[in-house]
Amino acid sequence: MGEGVRMMRRCRALGMGMAALLLIPAAGHACSVCGGAAMGTDAGTGFNTSLFFLIAMPYVVVGAIAGWLLYRYRRASGQRRRAPAQHLTSLHHVE
C-alpha cells in the first residue's frame, strides 16, 4: 500500500470524526474550551476566572523578573556614583 493511500485514509477518518463531533451537540458541550454553554452559572464563572489567572500568570512572572532586574540595576548605578570618589581619596594616601 502506498504512502498516498494511507494519507487519504487518515484524512478521511479525521474528516468523518470532525463531522460526527459537529453533528452531535452534546459532544460540543463536553469540550472544556466551549465554556460558553455554562456562562452565567457558578461553573462558568469559575472557568472564566481560572482562564484569567492562567493567561495573566506569565505576564506577572516576567514583570516580577524585570522589576527585580531594574531594582538591581538602579541600586548598582547608585553605588557606582559614590564609588569613584572613594577611590580618589584612597589614591591620595599612597606615598
C-alpha positions in Angstrom: 0.0 0.0 0.0 1.4 3.4 -0.9 2.0 6.4 1.4 -0.6 8.4 -0.5 -3.3 5.9 0.1 -2.5 5.8 3.9 -2.6 9.6 4.0 -6.0 9.6 2.2 -7.4 7.1 4.7 -6.2 9.2 7.6 -7.7 12.4 6.2 -11.0 10.6 5.5 -11.1 9.2 9.1 -10.2 12.6 10.5 -12.9 14.3 8.4 -15.5 11.8 9.4 -14.6 12.2 13.1 -14.9 16.0 12.9 -18.3 15.7 11.1 -19.5 13.4 13.9 -18.5 15.9 16.6 -20.2 18.7 14.8 -23.4 16.7 14.3 -23.6 15.6 17.9 -24.4 18.7 20.0 -23.6 17.1 23.4 -20.0 16.4 22.3 -19.6 20.2 21.7 -20.8 21.0 25.2 -18.4 18.5 26.7 -15.4 20.5 25.4 -13.6 22.5 28.2 -12.8 25.2 25.8 -16.5 25.7 24.9 -17.2 27.4 28.2 -20.0 29.4 26.5 -22.5 26.7 27.4 -22.1 27.3 31.1 -22.0 31.1 31.1 -23.8 32.7 34.0 -23.5 29.6 36.2 -21.0 29.1 39.0 -19.1 26.6 36.9 -18.9 29.2 34.0 -17.7 31.9 36.4 -15.1 29.6 37.9 -13.9 28.5 34.4 -13.5 32.1 33.3 -11.7 33.1 36.5 -9.3 30.2 36.1 -8.6 31.2 32.5 -7.9 34.7 33.5 -5.3 33.6 36.1 -3.7 31.1 33.6 -3.4 33.8 31.0 -2.1 36.5 33.4 0.5 34.4 35.2 3.3 34.6 32.5 3.0 38.4 32.5 3.2 38.5 36.3 6.3 36.4 36.3 8.1 38.3 33.5 7.1 41.6 35.2 8.5 40.5 38.6 11.8 39.4 37.0 12.0 42.7 35.0 11.2 44.7 38.2 13.9 42.9 40.2 16.5 43.4 37.4 15.6 47.1 37.3 15.9 47.4 41.0 19.3 45.7 40.9 20.5 48.0 38.0 19.4 51.2 39.8 21.0 50.0 43.1 24.2 49.2 41.3 24.3 52.5 39.4 23.8 54.4 42.7 26.8 52.6 44.2 28.9 53.3 41.1 28.3 57.1 41.5 29.6 57.0 45.0 32.5 54.6 44.3 34.8 56.9 42.2 35.0 59.5 45.0 36.1 56.8 47.4 38.8 55.6 45.0 40.2 59.1 44.5 40.6 59.7 48.2 42.4 56.4 48.6 44.9 57.4 45.9 46.0 60.5 47.8 47.1 58.3 50.7 49.6 56.4 48.6 53.1 57.6 49.2 
